[in-house]
Amino acid sequence: MLPEKKEKKKISSAKKRAKQAEKRRIRNKAVKTYIKTLTKRVIQAVEEKDVKNAEEALKAATIAIYKASSKGVIHKNTASRKVSRLAKKVNSITQETQEA
């Protein structure tokens, strides 16, 4: 079965808002996908115990996450939580290599 078509907007301001919301949704999705990709790079470097790559990936991820937060794509507390968790993982392998 084909999905039913949504009812067309009649009021011009509603049409404009729907158009703007769709643009934002697409833009936000791209940013969130980019953040997920950078996060995966950090986690992969941590699993491989590659300190240098992990720190570089963390720096790139931190910048992207905070930028998304400032643009309103994600909440600032969510951004801080993501960065904190990534930094904690990177610090754990950094300490392991220093102890060895």
DRENBAMAR-103035 format. One line per 10 residues: number of its first residue (from 0); their letters; for each residue x, y, z of C-alpha. Coordinates in steps of 0.02 Angstrom, whole numbers. Each point is the difference from the previous one (the first is absolute). Example, Ala and Ser with C-alpha at 12.3 -4.5 7.8 and 13.67 -1.06 7.14 Angstrom:
<sites>
0 = as = 615:-225:390 | 69:172:-33
</sites>
This chain:
<sites>
0 = mlpekkekkk = 0:0:0 | 56:175:-36 | 15:123:144 | -138:128:7 | 43:175:-56 | 5:131:135 | -132:134:-7 | 61:155:-92 | 23:156:103 | -123:139:-41
10 = issakkrakq = 72:145:97 | 154:79:-77 | 92:19:166 | -28:-185:35 | 70:-43:-171 | 154:106:33 | 26:-76:173 | -14:-176:-69 | 128:43:-134 | 119:75:130
20 = aekrrirnka = -22:-149:117 | 44:-120:-140 | 158:99:-42 | 53:0:182 | -37:-185:19 | 113:-42:-147 | 139:116:62 | -10:-66:179 | 2:-180:-60 | 161:32:-97
30 = vktyiktltk = 83:77:153 | -56:-140:116 | 64:-131:-123 | 168:89:-8 | 11:2:190 | -39:-187:7 | 138:-35:-128 | 128:100:100 | -54:-86:160 | 25:-171:-81
40 = rviqaveekd = 175:52:-53 | 44:43:180 | -69:-164:66 | 90:-100:-134 | 166:85:42 | -29:-36:185 | -37:-184:-36 | 161:-11:-101 | 91:89:143 | 68:129:-123
50 = vknaeealka = 26:151:114 | 54:123:-135 | -147:-35:-116 | -121:-5:147 | 54:172:58 | -12:73:-176 | -171:-78:-27 | -57:63:170 | 52:177:-45 | -96:-7:-165
60 = atiaiykass = -153:-76:84 | 2:128:141 | 3:145:-123 | -143:-73:-103 | -106:-41:152 | 17:172:79 | -31:85:-168 | -161:-101:-20 | -48:52:176 | 28:184:-37
70 = kgvihkntas = -106:-13:-159 | -143:-80:95 | 12:-171:-81 | 27:-86:168 | -23:63:178 | 153:68:90 | -14:-130:140 | -7:-139:-129 | 156:71:-82 | 92:9:166
80 = rkvsrlakkv = -51:-178:43 | 60:-68:-168 | 168:90:13 | 23:-54:180 | -30:-184:-39 | 118:4:-149 | 135:90:100 | -18:-128:139 | 32:-142:-123 | 151:86:-77
90 = nsitqetqea = 72:41:172 | -15:-182:53 | 115:-59:-140 | 116:149:25 | 25:-49:182 | 26:-183:-47 | 141:45:-118 | 82:116:126 | -2:-135:135 | 77:-129:-117
</sites>
